[in-house]
Amino acid sequence: MLPVQTLLNTVLAGRNRISLPARAGLLALFCMASVFGQAQAAQYSFVHLGISGTLNGVHQPVGISLGGEVVGYNEQANTGFIWASGGGLTWLNILRAPSQATGISGNGTYIATGSWNGSLVYIGGNVNGFCVTNYTYPQNLSNAVNDYGDAVGQAQVAVVNGQPQCGAFYYSQNDYGQTFKYLGTLGGATSVAYGINDTNLIVGSSPNSTGYVRAFYSFRTGPPTDFDTGDTIYDSVAYAVNKNGLVAGEINRGRCPGRIISFRCRGPYYYPVTFSGSTITSLGSLGGSEGAALALDSNGNVVGWSQTSSGQHHAFLYVNGHMIDMNSLSMIGATGWTLTDAAAINDSGMIVGHAVDSTGRDEIVVLLPIGV
């Protein structure tokens, strides 16, 4: 288990999240058929990416394009990869090392990356886009990129008492040439942007002035806005946004001490939610107390992980108001494996995540819908 987000690893000390290192891990170094909605299948093919054994350490998937291209990275080597059905696995030839593949656009044209020496957007496998090397502090990470090559992430902005301070950024090669802008914070010292859609709606998180980490949204270069301005004394994170503005994330809002009805204070567990404007919808659970919504498609189908009643982490698929344990799905080739989290879903219904076998072997797998 790894930190829910970096924010320099100090903002959310003790909070855990599956698969988020794919979006923020590099910065940690330095700064049932009836409930299925559209684009979902009654049966899936369970495909192993074949990465285990190629490099030591855990491999993290982070995104999947409409065409089924999967990107991610190896934690130990901090080396990015791209996988395509029929094309196999390719380790990205990134010039600046260590580096990661941290996101892919829906059309598969752009790959977001990060490295010690600057953030990059790769286009067609070639370095193209931006590299933040002309700034005083060059440690940066792109977390997401849209179909137009506009990227968001986190970049170091200062050093305070020997510790790096990082802020969310927005980059565009389409806004009157090239634009790189820090988005600001919600009142705290740091911020990070995790998602961007094709209308440049940006989502992420930042501590407010009282120290609570809060999910925010921002339009292009505008300042961040808290999703919930009424209740500000609990923590929340926004990880991904679809083309309709629906946002996947997590919150730890719980009962306030001494109050019977109110759910407005910081609780002991994070649980998966969606944000739609100021409306926050809990997605439920698989029987346990905690979880996170990590990604969603254009139809509002959400994937992530949830704790079961026995304390295990299982991947979930949320469709039409129902949270489904993905291990209950009909999957060809999945015998002996347990899906522990789902990191991404595309509009074709393909899902990428982690699975473990009875020996504890961990692999990246893709669920390919059959008959859609």
MARSEBA-753532 format. One record per residue (C-alpha): z, y negated, x negated; residue in one letter. Coordinates in pm, whole numbers, padded with zeros to 5 digits, always signed. Example, Ala and Ser with C-alpha at 12.3 -4.5 7.8 and 13.67 -1.06 7.14 Angstrom:
# MARSEBA-753532
+00780+00450-01230a;+00714+00106-01367s;
This chain:
# MARSEBA-753532
+00000+00000+00000m;-00096-00341-00127l;-00016-00704-00036p;-00151-00827+00293v;-00317-01115+00114q;-00275-01284-00213t;-00196-01646-00149l;-00088-01591-00507l;+00117-01291-00396n;+00418-01512-00333t;+00348-01636+00017v;+00362-01297+00190l;+00595-01103-00035a;+00664-00762+00106g;+00383-00759+00363r;+00136-00470+00338n;-00216-00417+00458r;-00474-00143+00415i;-00807-00242+00256s;-00736-00612+00211l;-00760-00586-00171p;-01130-00575-00110a;-01102-00937-00004r;-00816-01068-00207a;-00730-00813-00474g;-00910-00987-00756l;-00721-01309-00695l;-00402-01109-00725a;-00496-01072-01087l;-00522-01441-01141f;-00422-01691-00891c;-01334+00918+02451m;-01673+00859+02572a;-01580+00679+02897s;-01412+00394+02718v;-01688+00332+02466f;-01866+00001+02491g;-02213-00097+02386q;-02326+00025+02041a;-02062+00299+02034q;-02125+00673+02029a;-01964+00980+02180a;-02010+01158+01847q;-02026+01056+01483y;-02148+01202+01158s;-01874+01187+00893f;-02038+01088+00563v;-01868+01077+00223h;-01991+00803-00010l;-01945+01029-00311g;-01754+00773-00515i;-01444+00978-00601s;-01453+01082-00964g;-01706+00819-01072t;-01427+00584-01187l;-01051+00624-01200n;-00840+00444-00943g;-00874+00370-00573v;-01207+00257-00431h;-01199-00006-00158q;-01469-00058+00106p;-01493-00409+00247v;-01808-00452+00452g;-02108-00289+00613i;-02438-00456+00701s;-02643-00395+01013l;-02860-00158+00811g;-02560+00046+00698g;-02526-00084+00343e;-02163-00060+00234v;-02006-00280-00033v;-01671-00258-00205g;-01512-00219-00542y;-01303-00001-00769n;-00946-00133-00800e;-00883-00022-01157q;-01212-00129-01310a;-01270-00422-01072n;-01633-00318-01049t;-01833-00374-00733g;-02067-00125-00567f;-02323-00102-00291i;-02404+00219-00104w;-02696+00286+00128a;-02772+00596+00330s;-03059+00768+00155g;-03028+00539-00145g;-02690+00651-00272g;-02441+00454-00476l;-02523+00166-00710t;-02266-00008-00930w;-02351-00377-00928l;-02460-00528-01256n;-02239-00833-01233i;-02252-01054-01539l;-01893-01170-01527r;-01629-00899-01552a;-01400-00796-01403p;-01565-00859-01070s;-01582-00722-00717q;-01812-00696-00419a;-01600-00850-00146t;-01834-00889+00151g;-02190-00846+00275i;-02386-01045+00530s;-02492-00877+00850g;-02858-00887+00747n;-02775-00731+00411g;-02936-01015+00215t;-02621-01160+00061y;-02327-01000-00116i;-02011-01202-00175a;-01843-01142-00509t;-01574-01281-00733g;-01486-01267-01100s;-01259-01410-01366w;-01507-01683-01446n;-01627-01794-01107g;-01740-01694-00762s;-02094-01580-00701l;-02319-01503-00409v;-02572-01236-00498y;-02911-01241-00333i;-03122-00929-00358g;-02915-00808-00653g;-02985-01118-00860n;-02743-01396-00944v;-02825-01677-00707n;-02607-01922-00522g;-02294-02064-00672f;-02072-02012-00969c;-01768-02236-00980v;-01753-02291-01353t;-01765-02669-01362n;-01417-02702-01215y;-01094-02730-01410t;-00973-02392-01283y;-01257-02139-01258p;-01069-01844-01105q;-01228-01785-00767n;-01310-01517-00513l;-01564-01518-00232s;-01426-01319+00060n;-01712-01334+00309a;-02071-01452+00344v;-02288-01508+00652n;-02658-01443+00713d;-02750-01784+00569y;-02567-01736+00240g;-02275-01963+00330d;-01960-01823+00171a;-01584-01869+00197v;-01293-01756-00013g;-01014-01882-00233q;-01028-02083-00553a;-00764-02205-00794q;-00696-02576-00754v;-00392-02639-00975a;-00111-02495-01183v;+00244-02575-01070v;+00541-02468-01282n;+00315-02229-01468g;+00190-02063-01148q;-00166-02099-01013p;-00208-02269-00675q;-00512-02164-00473c;-00695-02310-00176g;-00955-02194+00074a;-01310-02305+00003f;-01643-02327+00185y;-01977-02308+00005y;-02326-02365+00139s;-02663-02379-00027q;-02809-02516+00297n;-02608-02835+00351d;-02812-03109+00187y;-02857-02911-00131g;-02540-02731-00234q;-02192-02796-00098t;-01862-02672-00235f;-01552-02797-00059k;-01184-02713-00051y;-01069-02684+00311l;-00708-02788+00261g;-00393-02625+00398t;-00170-02625+00706l;+00100-02812+00516g;+00194-02557+00251g;+00069-02529-00104a;-00202-02265-00061t;-00466-02130+00173s;-00732-01859+00182v;-01046-01815+00394a;-01132-01456+00489y;-01419-01482+00734g;-01721-01690+00837i;-01982-01641+01108n;-02337-01772+01135d;-02225-02093+01307t;-01992-02161+01011n;-01674-02096+01203l;-01425-02010+00926i;-01098-01821+00961v;-00812-01748+00723g;-00445-01823+00670s;-00219-02080+00510s;+00155-02146+00503p;+00267-02440+00710n;+00516-02702+00598s;+00811-02481+00697t;+00685-02176+00506g;+00541-01962+00786y;+00201-01817+00704v;-00036-01908+00984r;-00382-01799+01096a;-00627-02089+01100f;-00983-02175+01193y;-01208-02444+01050s;-01559-02563+01124f;-01763-02594+00805r;-01589-02855+00594t;-01331-02968+00847g;-00956-02922+00787p;-00785-02598+00897p;-00635-02583+01246t;-00354-02349+01349d;-00457-02103+01622f;-00118-02137+01790d;+00017-02491+01771t;+00284-02422+02032g;+00477-02147+01854d;+00484-02202+01480t;+00783-01999+01362i;+00617-01661+01313y;+00350-01539+01069d;-00015-01466+01145s;-00336-01390+00956v;-00703-01412+01066a;-00932-01172+00880y;-01274-01172+01047a;-01477-01360+01308v;-01780-01244+01505n;-02079-01444+01624k;-01905-01528+01954n;-01596-01671+01786g;-01365-01377+01856l;-01127-01328+01563v;-00949-01015+01434a;-00611-01039+01264g;-00241-00968+01288e;+00085-01142+01378i;+00456-01065+01355n;+00568-01264+01660r;+00879-01110+01814g;+01187-01185+02019r;+01399-01477+01910c;+01764-01389+01838p;+01984-01449+02141g;+01691-01482+02380r;+01589-01219+02633i;+01236-01321+02733i;+01091-01544+02464s;+00858-01393+02201f;+00828-01688+01970r;+01000-01599+01644c;+00919-01406+01328r;+00959-01036+01399g;+01006-00738+01164p;+00651-00598+01196y;+00293-00716+01200y;+00068-00580+01473y;-00305-00609+01546p;-00437-00891+01762v;-00747-01088+01844t;-00762-01467+01862f;-00992-01642+02109s;-00924-02012+02096g;-00553-02045+02165s;-00537-01705+02340t;-00381-01426+02135i;-00427-01071+02264t;-00221-00780+02135s;-00432-00468+02086l;-00140-00228+02125g;-00055+00056+01887s;-00096+00427+01822l;+00274+00483+01882g;+00423+00310+01579g;+00542-00043+01511s;+00284-00202+01285e;-00084-00235+01214g;-00368-00478+01157a;-00706-00561+01308a;-00942-00596+01012l;-01294-00634+01149a;-01502-00653+01465l;-01861-00643+01583d;-02057-00881+01802s;-01955-00689+02116n;-01585-00743+02046g;-01517-00384+01935n;-01236-00401+01679v;-01135-00168+01395v;-00832-00153+01169g;-00523+00060+01124w;-00212+00135+01324s;+00104+00328+01260q;+00152+00646+01463t;+00479+00761+01620s;+00533+00982+01313s;+00490+00687+01077g;+00142+00774+00951q;-00136+00519+00918h;-00443+00604+01124h;-00771+00421+01172a;-00825+00277+01518f;-01118+00164+01728l;-01044-00084+02005y;-01301-00085+02287v;-01284-00221+02641n;-00910-00284+02625g;-00824+00057+02478h;-00699+00140+02128m;-00833+00479+02020i;-00713+00688+01728d;-01038+00747+01543m;-00917+01091+01442n;-00954+01190+01808s;-01327+01112+01804l;-01586+01385+01785s;-01699+01383+01421m;-01933+01624+01246i;-01814+01706+00893g;-01461+01566+00928a;-01267+01895+00927t;-00962+01869+00700g;-00977+01490+00673w;-00765+01215+00830t;-00900+00864+00877l;-00629+00626+00758t;-00799+00290+00810d;-01126+00135+00920a;-01231-00164+00712a;-01553-00272+00881a;-01789-00210+01173i;-02146-00327+01227n;-02344-00397+01543d;-02505-00052+01522s;-02162+00109+01563g;-02136+00228+01203m;-01781+00221+01068i;-01655+00240+00710v;-01302+00320+00601g;-01072+00554+00412h;-00995+00920+00473a;-00754+01157+00300v;-00741+01537+00288d;-00441+01769+00278s;-00412+01734-00101t;-00391+01354-00078g;-00744+01299-00206r;-00866+00959-00085d;-01234+00887-00021e;-01447+00617+00135i;-01631+00750+00437v;-01887+00614+00683v;-01903+00716+01047l;-02264+00716+01163l;-02303+00717+01543p;-02519+00994+01682i;-02745+00928+01976g;-02707+00551+01996v;
